[in-house]
Amino acid sequence: MKFGIGQPAARKEDRRLLTGAGRYVDDIARPGVRHAVVLRSPVAHARLASIDATAARAAPGVRLVWTGADVAGRLIDLPNEFPLVQTDGGAPAAATHPHLATDRVRFVGQAVAFVVADSVAEARDAAELIAVDYEELPVATTPAAARAADAPTLHDAAPGNVAYRWEIGDAAATEAAFARAAHVTRLTARNQRLIVASMEPRAILADYDRATERWEVWIGSQGVHGIRARIAMALGVEPERLRVHTLDVGGGFGMKLMAHPEYGLAALAAQELGAPVKWIGERTDAMLSDAQGRDLETDAEGAFDAEGRILAFRWRSTSNLGAYYSSFGTGVHTVFSAPLVGGMYRTPVFHHAVEGVFTNTTPTDAYRGAGRPEVIYVTERVIDQAAFDMGIDPVEMRRRNLLAPGDLPFETSGGLRFDSLDPVANVERCMALADRDGVEARRAADAARGLLRGFGVTYYMERTGGGPVEQAEVEITPAGRALVRIGTQSTGQGHETAWAQVVRETLGLDWDAIDVLPGDSDLLKAGGGTGGSRSLIMASRVLLLAADDIVAKARALAAEHLEAAPADIEFEPDAGGLFRIAGTDRTVSLVDLAARVGGLMGAGAVSDREATYPNGCHAAEVVVDPETGRLTLDRYAIVDDFGKLVNPLLVAGQVHGGVVQGAGQAMMEEARWDAETGQPLTASFMDYAMPRAADAPFFDLAFNETAPTPSNPLGVKGCGEAGAVGATPAVMLAALDALRRAGAEPVEAPLTPEKLWRALNRL
């Protein structure tokens, strides 16, 4: 069906967005709106000896100035939301994040004061008048520094700055496997800190109706129901007292799921002033205060038999949580990701111990992949190093260890249950796309020019989708339009297009008559939002249920109209949504039936945590110039198994973006702080390097649709984060291959020219 499932339909939303008709938070106008600015700490760790806001409160246009003392007891501190259970059975250390600092600041960028004025300029000017006396304290910006004997204690409830200790796996069985191993590989792998840097910064517009005692909020989020719950938690009210809208969103990557102090502050200020309050984050706000990603260091060991087959993995990891918990920060490097140790390789047993540590840095949380990229990166580093140590071809090493369709159903030592896969087929196809047989000729040609070429291969897997709830409603109006309300939220992925394809496939409605409505918490009771590559998995299920509901209602109407038994009525979506008496030419359309009864409504809801496991092979080739250390990503091939594809064009876009993000981690991105002062060294795009179009080659991309998952009706697997999972190790392993061939020692990401030049020149 044209514009149906499987078709590479062009994005419905692009005309609106490309012609400037998109509606983001700052596009929303409310009469009498006030503008907010946040004063942030310029130091990483200090006691707040005094704060004097007298001059700021008297400044022109100022409506409100709050410090920590003004909101203490009025706003509930931001908590650790993830119910992690430590190894000893207890909860993580109690340490909450105040909306405005009270007695102490713990990272550069922490909110110290909130200023609301008639204009942004007046609010900025007033913020500069606030006098704060900071009594600076010692700083620890890394887990190693925070665990040192002389380190400052950031939270009294976390001695030694340890927030939690957690482990998974069988330590005794792992020890036994290592005892009988023919070869053991050991290395330390570091996933550096990353800044999210979404195109649209965080923003909120909050209004309060004193008559109804309800808030109306417009916010850039990844789901109205989740962010509503977090703002309500901060205000100490029931979520139903807030109506939350999310319209167009310029990127989220996990960060826009999370609670941040500005949201509760804006809502409380709107209530206090009886006027709308708008806070639009600027790029500096984003670089300093948005929840950041990754920051995991792992001491990893792999045990192998004489043929290179995996016997066990044993890891110890340290997660840098930053100065406070972010919403799901304690889950990222534990429950969200640790069960993936070993990926889709046969891994009989493993043990992984994780320690979460507080430091004087911006809090961390889920970032495109939410811990899974870190685990796959370490897994691939160990396997690749073992292949080199044992003299086994790296592709053959993976072939020997990957699962096969004949192993299904398969439960991993981490408790994951695979129901559909064909990894070796993906590897073979990827090697053909990558022209692996031609690598040596390309290497020789580069060597003749004084350049080094490296080849890296990675097999990644993801765990996507599932839970906690999802809902959808499809309404067919009397005019024949389909209005789709759903609890997911697009942040640029193309949901308006993909969801419309599912509706068109199932109901046969005209493509241009299907409208996916923006997020509005008053229109649906619940929704799970977008995160963990869950959206299509959950959305397809609830949309199919809603379509079935409409068809069932309309079938009864059609039977009455056509004077036939409902059992004799057939529905033909391919014929434009016709109901037909079987074997006759007597029909009535779904649109006509909706018009006759004043519209039709169908609803669908699911509540479970059924996961899917997308997987695939990435192959990268890089070229390194030994004279300058410059690395060029020259060739890149990918074969992905996402099950059934609803829209291959959208999926390719997600993969391309994810690969560039993952390559950015390997090649250039890193958030850094001065170890002595805690000052951020990468607080602008002048210092924090991000990949540009010229940094990426054309991608050779193919999909394997021969292994759809039986866990959902369409057989789809999540795709939004997969590119970022596979790309970092692929690019990194290609660079390490080039270094090995030159006799240089390995380096850690990011692969900056200076770092590579020093390694190649033994400096």
N, C-alpha and C positions, 0 to 999 in steps of 0.2 A: 504493500500500500504506500503510495506517495505520502511523504511526511509521517509515515508510521514507524514502528519499531524496526531498528536496523538501518534506517536511512540516514545519510549524512546531511541532514537538513541544516540550512544556514540558521544562525541564531536569530530568534524573533526579537530579542531585546536590543540588538546592535544598532538598528536604525535610531531608536530612541536615545541610546547612549552616545552614539557618534555625532548626532545632531544637537547635542547639548540639552536634550529634554530629560535627562536623568534627574532623579530627585534624591539628593543626599541630605544629610542632616542640616548642613548649612544653607540648603535651598529652602528650608521650611521657614516661613515668616509667620510670626504671631504678633498681634498688636501689643505694644508696651513691653517688648522683650528687653531684658537686661542681659549683660554680657559678663562672663566670669573669666578670671585669670587665676592661676595657681602660682603662689610663691613656693619655690622649691629650695631645698637645702643645697648650698654650694660646697658643703663638706661631707665626708663619708661617715664620720662617727664623731658625735659631740653631745655634750649635755647642753640643753637649752637653758642657759642661765637666766635669760629674760627675753620677752618679746614686747615691743611697744608699737601698737598700731594706731596710736592717737592721731598722728598726722595723716595717716592713710584714711581714717574714718572721716576726717574733715576735708578731704580733697574734693575737688569739683566732680559732680556726677556720681559720687560713690553712694551706693545704697546699702552696702553690707560689707563688713570685714570680719572674718572669723579666724581665730587661731585654735589650737587644740583644746584650750580650756573652754572655748565657747561651744564646742560640739560634743565634749565629753559627756556621756550619759544621754545624749540625744541621738547619736548614731552608734550603732553596734559595730565594733571592730571587725575587719574582714578576717574570717577564720580559714583554717585548713578544712576544705570541704570533703576531701577524699578520706573514707573510713579505713585507712591503712592499719593493719594489725602488725605490730612489731614481732620479732622473733620471740621475745619474752612474753608475748600475749598482750602487752599494753599498747596504748595509743601513742602516737608521736608526741614530742614535747609540746606543752601548751605555750603557744606564742602567736598572738594575733597582731594584725596590721592596723594601727589606728588610721582613721581617715585623714587626720592632721596630727603631726607629731606633738607630743605633750612634754615629756621630760627629756627625750633623747631622739636624735636622728641617727639612722643606721646606714644610709647610703646617699650618695649624691643624686639628687632628684626627688628625694622623699618630700611629700607635700607638707608644708609648714603653715601656710595661710591661704585662705580662699577669699578673693575679692570680687564683688559684684558691683558693676557700675552701668551707667546708661550707654556707654560705648566701650569697645575693646581697648581703645587708646587710653581712656580715662581709667579703666581698671588696671592697665599696665603701669601707668604713671603712679597710681596709688600704691601698687604693690612695691614699687621701688622706695616708697617712703616708710615701709615697715622696718623697724630697727630690731635686729635679732642679735643677741650676744651668744655666740657659740663657744663653748669651752671644749676644745678638740681633745679627742681620745685616740688611743692607738687603733690601728686599722689592720684588718685581715681580709684580703681580697681573694684568696684561694683557699680551698679546703685544707691544704697542707699548712698554710699559715694559721688558719683558724684552729687547727688541731695541735699547734705547738704549745709547749708548756707555758710560755709567756704571752699567749694570745689573749686579747680582750674577750670577755664573755658578753655575747650580744643579747642573750636572753637568760634570765636566771633559771628558767625551767629546763635549759639545755646545757648542762655542764660539758665543758670541752667543745661547745658549739655543735654537738651531735644532736640532730633532730630526731633521727630514727635509725634503727638497725633492723634489717629485714633480709630474709634469705629464702631461696626456693631450690628444690632438688634434693637429691640423696647424697649427703656428704660421704657416708661410709662406702656406698657402692662406687662413687666416683673415685675415692681413694684406692679402692681395690682395682679399678680399671687402670689407673695410672701405674699401679705396681706391676702390672703385666704388660705394659705398653712397650712396643719395640722402639718407638720414637715419641719424644715429648717436645712440643714447640712452646716457647714462652715469649711473650712480648707485652709491652704496655701500649695501649691504644687510647688516644685522646680525642674526644668529640668536643671541639672548642665551643665557647659561648657564641651565640648568634643573635642578632637584632632582627626583629620581624620586619620592620620597615614596610608596612602595608602602604599602598598608594594613597589611600585616604586615611588620615590619622583618626584616632578615636574622637568621638563627638557625642554630645547629648543635648537635647532641648527638653526641659521639664516644665510642665505647667501644673497648677493646682487649682481645683474648683472647691472653694470653701462651702458651697451649698451642698454638693454631693460628697465632700470629703474624699475625693478621688484625685489621683494624679493622672495626667496624660503625658506620655514620654515618647519622644522620637530619638532613636539611638542607632548607631551603626553597630549591629550585633550579628551573631551567627545563629540566632534563634530567639524569638520574642519571649517565649515562656521561660527559658533558662535565665535570661538576663533580668526578666521581671522578678523571678524568685530571688535573685541576688540583690537587687535594689530593695525589694521588700524586706529582706533579711537585715540589710543595713538600717532601714528605717524602723524596724521592729513592728511591721504591720503585716496584715494578710495580703498575699499576692493579688487577690481580687480587687484591692483598692488601687491598683495601677492598671492603666490601659497602655500597652507598649506597642509602638509601631516601629518596624524596620523596613525601610524602602530600599533604595539602591545602596549597595555597600561596595567600597573600593578595596576589597581584599581583607582577609581576616587571619587565615593560617593557624587558627586555634586561639590566638590572642584575644579576639573579640568575643569569645565565649566567657572570658574571665571577669571576675569582679575587680574593679579599680576604684580608688577613693573618690574620683571626681563625680561618679554617678550618684552616690548617696548625697554628696554635698550639693549638687545641683538640684536634686529633688527636694531636699530639706530647705534650701534657700528659696525655691519657688513657693513652698508652703509659708515660709516666714514672710516673704515680701508680698504675697498675693499677686505675683506677676511671673510671666515665663522667664526662665533663666537658661541661657545657652552657653555651653562651654565647647569650644572647638579647639582640639589639641593642635599644637604646632609641631613642626618636625623635631624641635629640641625636646618638647614634652615626650614625644614618641621615643626618641633615642635614649632618654634617661629613665622613663617610668613605665613604658609598656612592658608587660611580662615578656621575658626573653626566652630563648630556646637552647636546647642541648646542654653543654657543660657537664660532661661525664668522663671520668678517667677510669680505665679498666686495666688491671693486671690480669692478663688472660693466659691460660694454659690449655693446650689441646693434646690429648693422648691418642696415638694412632698405632695400628698394627703394622707389620712389615710391608704390607701392600698399600699403605696409606689410607686405610679405612678408619673412620672415626670410632674411637672407643669411649671417649668422654671429653667433656669440657669442664674446666674449673676456673671460675672468675671471681675477682674481688673488685667491686666498683665503688667509686665515691661520686656522689651527685652534689653539685653546688646549687643549693636552693636559693641563694641570695640572702638578703637581710631578713625577709619574712616569707611565710608561706604565701604562694599564690593559690588560686582555687583548687587546682588538681595537681599541684607540684609534687606532692608526695607519691602520687600514683604513676608518674611518668616513667621513672626508671625502675619501678617495681612491678606492680600488677599489670600495668598497661603493656609492658614490653618484655620483661624477663622470661615469661614462658616461651618466647620465640628463640631462645638460645639454641643454636644449631640449625635454625631455619628449616628448609625442606630437605636437609640431609639426614640420613639415618644416624641418629644420635642416641645410643642406648641409655646413656645416663649423663646428668650434669649436675653441678652445684654452682649457684651464683649468690654471693653475699653482697648486699648493697648497704652503704651508709650514706645518709643524707646529712649535709653539713650547712650551717648558716655562715654567711660571709657578708662583708660590707659592700655588697653589690646589688644591683637591681634583681628583684625576685624572678625566678624562672618557672616555666610551666610548659604545657603541651605546645609544640610547634611542628607543623606539617609532618606528621608521622608519629608524634607523641611517644618518643622512646624507641619505637621500632627501628628507625634509621640507625640509632646508636648500636642496637644489638646486632643488626645485620652487618654493620660496618666492622664490628669486632670479630664476628664469626668469619667474615670473608678475609680479614687480615690474617687470622690464625690459619685458615685453610691455605691461603696463598703462600704464607711463610713456610708452612709444613711441606707444601709441594716443592718449593725451592730447596729446602733443607734435604729432602729425601730424593731429589733428582727426578721428580715426577712432573710431567707436563701439567700445567695448571688447569687446562680444560679437562684432561683425563682424570685428574684428581676429583673434580666435581662430578664427572660421569660416574665414577666408582661409588660415590657416596649419596647421590641423589635418589630420592624415592621414585617409584615407578607406579603406573596405574595398577599393576598387579598386587601392589601392597595395600590397596584400599579395601575397606575403610581402615585408616591408620590413626592411632593415637600416639602422640609424641610423649617424650619423657617430661615435657612441660604441661601435659594435659590438653593439648590442642587436638581436635578431631578433624582430619582431612577427609573430604568426601569426593574430591575431583581434582586431578592434576595430571600432568604429563611433562615433567621438567626436562628430561633428556631430549625429547623432541624439540622443546623450546631452545635448548642449548645448540642443537645441531642446526636449527634454522637460523639462529642468531649468528653462528660462526659463518654460515653461508652469506648472510647479509653483510657481515663485517669483512668478508673476503680474508679470512684468517690465513688462508694459504698464500696470500700475497704480502703478508706482513714482512717477511724476511727481505723480499725485493725492495719494499719501501724503506726498510731499515738500512739496507746497503746504500740506497740512493741518498738518504739523509747523511749517513756516515761520510760519504764522499764530499759533502758540503760542510763537514765538521759539526753535524747535529746528531742528537741522540733521539731515537724513537722508542717509545715504550708501549706495550700492549697490556691491557688489563681486562679481566673478565670477572663478572659477579653474577651469582644467582641469588636473587632477593625473594623474600616473601613478606606478605603483610597480613595483619588480622584486621578486618574491617567490618563495620556495620553492627547491627544488633543493639537494641534497647535504647533507652528504657521504655519509651512509648512513642507512638506516632499516630497522627490522625489526619484525615483529609475529608473534605466535602467537595463534591462536584454538583453545581447547580446549573441546570439548563433553564434559561429565562424564557418567558413567552416570546421574546424576539429571536430566540434560537441561538443565543450566545451561551457558551459554557464558561462558568466562573469557577476557578479552581482555588480552593483555600486549603493550605497544607502547613504543617508545623515545621517543615524544613526551611532553610533560608539560603538563598543564593548570595554569595559574596563575589561573584564574577564567573562562576563555573558554567552558566548557561542553563539553569534549572527551568526557566520559562519555556525553553525549547524542548528539553528532554521530557518534562512532565506533560507538555502538550502532545508530544508524540505518543506517550502511553495512552492519553485520553483519546486521541484520534484513532489509534489502533483498536481500542476496545469499544468505542461508541460510534466511530465513523463520521464524526462531525467535521465540518469545514475547518481547515487549518487556521484560517484567519478569524474564525469565530471562537477560538479558545483563548481565554485570558487567565494567566496564573497571577493571582492577586498578591500584593505585598504582605509582609507579616503584620498581623494585628491580633494581639492576645485576646481581644474581646470576641473575635469571630470563631475561635476554636478553643475548646476547653484545655487542650494540652498539645504538646509537640516537642519533639526531641532536638530540634535545631539541626545544624550542620556541623559535623566534627567526626573525626575517626573514619572518614570516607563512608559514612552511613547513609547518606541522603538517598541515592538511587535504590539501594537495597530496601530501605524502609518505605520510601515514597512509592515505589512500584507496587508494593504489597497493598498499601492503603488505597492507592488509586484504583487498582484492580477491584478491590472490595467495594469501593464507592461506585465504580462502573457497574459491577454486578447488581448492586442495590438499585441503581437506576433502571437497569434492564429488567429486573424482576418487577418493579412497579409499573414500568411502561408496558411490559408484556401483558399484564392484567388489563391495562387500558386498551391495548391493541386488540385483545381478544373480545372485549366488549364492543369496541368500534367495528371490528370486522365480523362480529357475530360468529365467533368460533371458540372452541375450547382453548384455554391457555396452553395445554400440551401440544396443540396443533400449530402454535405460533413459533416461527423461527426468526431469529434476529440475525441480520446480515450487515455487520459493520463495513465490509468491503463494498457494499452497494450504497454507501452513503448513510448508513444507519436506518435501514428499512426493517420493519416487521412484516412478515409474509405468512399467509396461511400455506403450510407446506404443500408443495406440488401445484400451487395455483399462481395466478398473476395478481392476486388481490393483496395490496400492500398499504401500509401507512408508515410515515416516517417518524422517527423519534422526535424530531423538531416539531412536527405537526401535533403530536400528542402533547408535548410540553406546552404548546400554545393553547391547546384546548382546555387544559386544567390549570392554567396560570403558572406554569413552571414545574419542574421536577427536581428533586434533591436526592442525592445519594451520599452515604457516609461510609467511611471505613476506618477501623482502628486496630492496631496491633500492640502487643506488650510482651516482648520477649527479648532475649539477648543472643539470638542465633547469629553466629559470625560467619563470614566468608574469608577465604584465604587466596587473594590474588597473588600471583607470582610471575617471575620471568627472568630473562637473561639480558644483561647489559654488557656490551663490549666497547671499550674506549681505546683510542690511540692518541698519544700525546707526543709532541716534539719539543725537546728542550735544547736551548742554545747554551752550551757550556760557558761561552764568553760573557754572557749577560745574565744567565739564570732564567731567562724568559721561557715560560711554558705556554705552548699553544695546544688547545684541544682541537685535534685535526680531523678525527673521524669518530662517529658514534653510531652504534647499532643497538636496537632493542627489539626483543620479542616478548610480548606481554600476554598473560592469560588472565583476562578479566571476565571469563565466562561469556555470556551473550552480551553483545554491545547494543545499546539502545540507539546511540548516535556516534558512529566512528569518528566523525569530525570533531565533536566535543571531546571525546576521549583522547584523541591525538593532541588536542590543545592542552589538556590536563597533563599528559605525559611530557610534552615539550616543556611546559612551565616547571614541572617538578624536576626534570633533568637539569634545567638551568639552575634551579635553586640548589639541588644537590651538588652540582659542579661548582657553584659558588662557594659552598662550604669547603670543598676540597681545595679550591684554587686561591681564594682571596678573602673570604669573610671571616672576621673575628672581632668580637667585642673585647677590649682590653682596658685595664685599669693600672694606674701607677701603684706599685706595691707599697710604697711608703705613705702616700697621701690618700689613696683610694680615689683619686681623680680619674674620671673616664678619659681615655685617650682616643676614643672613637665615637664622639658624640655628634658628629655631623657627617654628611656624605663626602666631605673633603678628607676625612680620616677613615671612615668605614667603607671599604671597597665592596661594591656589588657588581655582579656580572651584567654586561651590556650585550646588545645583539651581536656585536663584533666578536665577542668572546666565545660564541657557540658556533659549531659547524651545522650544516644541514644534517638532520637525523634520518637514519634508515630505520623505519619503524614498521613492525608487522604485529598482527594479533593472532593468537591461537584461540578459536572459539569452539574447539572440539571437546572441551571439558567444562561444560556449564555445571554450576552447582545445583544439586537438588534441594537446597535449603530454602529457596524462594521460587515463586511461580515462573519468573522470567529467566532464571538461571544466571543472574547477574552477580558480579563481584565488584567491590568498591575499587575505584581507580584514582581518586583525587590526590592521594599522597604517594602513590607507588613510585613515580619518577624520582622523587627526592630520596626514597629509600635505596634505590639501586645505584644512583649516580655517584654519590660520594665515594663508596668503595671502588667503583669501576675506574673513576678518574685517578683516585689515589693509587690504586694498584698499578695502573699504567705508568704513573710517574715513578713508583718504586722499582718497576721493571727497568726503566731507563737508567735509574741510579745504580742498580745492581750491575748492569752490564758495563757501567763505567767504573766499577769498583768502589762506589761511594756508599757511605752509611745511609740507612733510611732516615727520613725526616717525618715530622708530624705536620698535619694540616694546620693552617693553609699553606699551599705551595707557592710562597712568594718568591719572586726572583732572587732576593737576597739570600733566602734560606737555601734555595737550590744551588746558587752560585757558591755559597760557603761549603755545602756538602761536596760539590764536585771539585772544589779546590782544597778540600781537607782543612778548612779553616774553622 
